[in-house]
Amino acid sequence: MTTPIKTQNTSWLKGGNLLNNKWIDRFLRSRWYPGIIQWPTLLVFMVIMFELILGPESAHDNFGTALTWVLWWPLIPIIFLFLGRFWCAICPFATLNDLVQKFVGNNRPVPKFLKKYGIWIIDALFIFITWSDHVWGVVENPLGSGILMLTLTTGVVVSGAFYERRTFCRYVCFLGGLAGNYARNGMLSLRGTPEICATCTVASCYKGTDHSMPCPLFEFPKTMTSSANCMLCAECIKGCPNDSIQLTVRPPTKELWFIRKPKIEEAFLSAVIMGIVFVQNVTMLEVWGSMLKWLEQATGTTNYAVTFSITFATAIIIPVALLGVTSWIAGKFNKVSLVENFTRFGYAIIALDMAGHIAHNLFHLLAEGKSIYYTALGLFGTEVHGASPAIVDMGTIQFLQFSLLALGFIGSLLVAYKISKSNHPDGKVWGTFVPYAVLMVALTIMNVVLFTLPMAMRM
């Protein structure tokens, strides 16, 4: 039997191992975790589904719409920032996957094409769902939101019935792709202790034990260098016989400084997210109606699917093209190909992505937050008319939005510099860094301009 090794570190609040705090350690090792959070979350999801499908047809009056798009969606990127991919540990879809697998799962291996193209599939689904939201009015239509949820539920059930662990979450879920990118920027890091793991041959953290499940997202904490696919489910903590696992706090963006195996599909997604933030802002602007009329005249059609698709494609192409051009320019200095620069420096955009995403969602949360309370009252027959849904005034919201963009800009600049320094220490640092610094300035200015314009309410 392997003798447990417990590292001692009393500075757990200063970047040390949080598991050295007995309360955190006991909670994560408890048989109640993460179920004690999973089951209430699943119950709330059931209430939301009932409301979306059978509740009021108007989004303004629907409690499910308010909980989903005014509360949950704005909180998601904030959770990713502070807790990494923790949401995936308690996600109701993942809980359904586990239940299906427990009773009727065949536990077949993940198909090879999913392992190879999973991230591209996630990229495509993320783009398609965002597009369909605007074309078919998913967010503004409770039933549309319900159909989206039911479609995801169907995918999860089918995946859980046929394939092992959380295949859907790792290789198909569009939110999982977003979570993976943002978790790299997050403040929590779970890793094995190298000197302890080096002597371990049982691989309990990956395979599981009698007291713990295998890693749901197919990660091997012994060699894991990224938080992209760690959801803090604590199964590896419960299963490790050597107490090797450490849970530490780190500065946001730190993981992005040294990506060991950058992937072009992940870099592409980071640029796409920036474009999606652009289009989400543009279509909420009060001037969007005028822009739409101009597009209709230019294209000769009033078909919204056509005019929006042009806007959507343009918004996505802009950051992807800018990253490509910047990578080509940087290649003139560092003698690296456009594709390699694109792949490596695409990760630098993630900090600004997250800042823009949170800033956009902050408008919904703070300008429409009281609609959650008002629609909840509607469940008991009390209707509220004429009351403002705003929690704070627009001046406060804009101040917070610009502050977030400033932090995101600084974070992306820092990441671009660190990547330049670690990959080009031979005097090519500044020639590589400056083009990307200019790119971050340009993307930040675009965001600032959009956030200065008046936005329309969702609820």
Buried (B, 14 or more C-beta within 10 A) or exposed (E): EEEEBEBEBEEBEEEBBBBBBEEBBEBBBEEEBBBEEBBEBBEBBEBBBEBBBEBBEEBBBBBBBBBBBBBBBBBBBBBBBEBBBBBBBBBBBBBBBBBBBEEEBEEEEBBEEBEEBBBBBBBEBBBEBBBBBBBBBBBBBBBBBBBBBEEBBEBBBEBBBBBBBBBBBBBBBBBBBBBBBBBBBBBBBBBBBEEBBEEBEEBBBBEBBEEBBBBBBBBBBBEBEBBBBBBBBBBBBBBBBBBBBBBBBEEBBBBBBEBEEBBBBBBBBBBBBBBBBBBBBBBBBEEBEEBBEEBBEEEEEEEBEBBBBEBBBEBBBBBBEBBBBBBBBBBEBBEBEBBBBBBBBBBBBBBBBBBBBBBBBBBBBBBBBBBBBBBEEBEEEEEBEEEEBBBBEEEEBBEBBBEBBEBBBBBBBBBBBBBBBEBBEEEBBEBBBBBBBEBBEBBBEBBBEBBEEEBEBBB
